[in-house]
């Protein structure tokens, strides 16, 4: 699935299953919540915290998909073409960082 197809799939889901988009502010809050759930798993799996019994049911793949879903909702609501935006952002990063990481002694 392309990013464009994902944006269309989310839009169709919202219009048929979800009834309508939540407000942009609500979706921003939901995005923060989903990122927090993803961070919780990463902190426990790759960081220093241990899993609580209630954390063991959490799934990193599912939480990442939740983040992506809400981000796509926000893009659709605000008229952002994520394919164009991502290409533009990658170009910006490439131009800005062309030698930066190769010259970073911390990465060697």
C-alpha positions in Angstrom: 0.0 0.0 0.0 1.4 3.4 -0.9 1.0 6.4 1.3 -1.6 7.8 -1.1 -3.5 4.6 -0.9 -3.3 4.7 2.9 -4.7 8.2 3.0 -7.6 7.1 0.8 -8.2 3.9 2.8 -8.4 5.9 6.1 -10.7 8.5 4.5 -13.0 5.7 3.3 -12.9 4.0 6.7 -13.7 7.3 8.5 -16.6 8.0 6.2 -18.2 4.5 6.4 -17.2 3.1 9.8 -16.2 6.2 11.8 -19.0 8.4 10.6 -16.9 11.5 10.6 -13.4 12.8 11.5 -12.9 13.8 15.1 -11.8 17.5 15.4 -8.2 18.2 14.6 -7.6 19.1 18.2 -9.0 15.8 19.4 -6.9 13.9 16.8 -3.8 15.7 18.0 -4.5 14.6 21.5 -5.2 11.1 20.3 -1.9 11.1 18.4 0.0 12.1 21.5 -1.8 9.3 23.4 -0.8 6.7 20.8 2.8 7.9 20.7 2.8 7.6 24.5 1.6 4.0 24.2 4.3 3.2 21.7 6.9 4.9 23.9 5.8 2.8 26.8 6.5 -0.4 25.0 9.9 0.8 23.7 10.9 2.0 27.1 10.2 -1.5 28.5 11.4 -3.6 25.6 14.6 -1.7 24.7 15.1 0.6 27.7 15.6 0.1 31.4 12.0 -0.3 32.6 10.5 -3.7 33.1 7.1 -4.8 31.9 4.2 -4.6 34.3 1.6 -7.4 34.0 -0.8 -4.9 32.3 1.9 -4.0 29.7 2.4 -7.5 28.5 -0.7 -7.4 26.3 0.7 -4.3 24.4 1.9 -4.8 20.9 4.5 -2.5 19.3 3.4 -3.2 15.8 -0.2 -2.4 16.7 0.8 0.8 18.5 2.8 2.0 15.5 -0.2 1.4 13.2 -2.4 3.4 15.6 0.1 6.3 15.4 0.1 6.1 11.6 -3.7 5.9 11.4 -4.2 9.1 13.5 -1.4 10.9 11.7 -3.1 10.1 8.4 -6.4 11.3 9.8 -4.7 14.7 10.6 -3.1 14.8 7.2 -6.5 14.2 5.5 -8.2 16.8 7.7 -5.7 19.5 7.0 -5.2 18.8 3.3 -1.7 17.5 3.6 -0.5 15.1 0.8 1.8 12.9 2.8 3.5 11.5 -0.2 4.5 15.0 -1.4 5.3 16.1 2.1 7.5 13.1 2.8 9.4 13.5 -0.5 10.0 17.2 0.2 11.1 16.4 3.8 13.5 13.7 2.6 15.0 16.1 0.0 15.4 18.8 2.7 17.2 16.3 5.1 19.4 15.0 2.3 20.5 18.5 1.3 21.0 19.7 4.9 22.7 16.5 6.2 24.7 15.3 3.1 28.0 15.2 5.1 26.8 15.8 8.6 26.5 12.2 9.7 29.6 10.9 7.9 31.6 13.6 9.7 30.1 12.9 13.1 32.8 11.2 15.2 30.1 9.9 17.6 28.7 7.7 14.9 32.0 6.0 14.1 
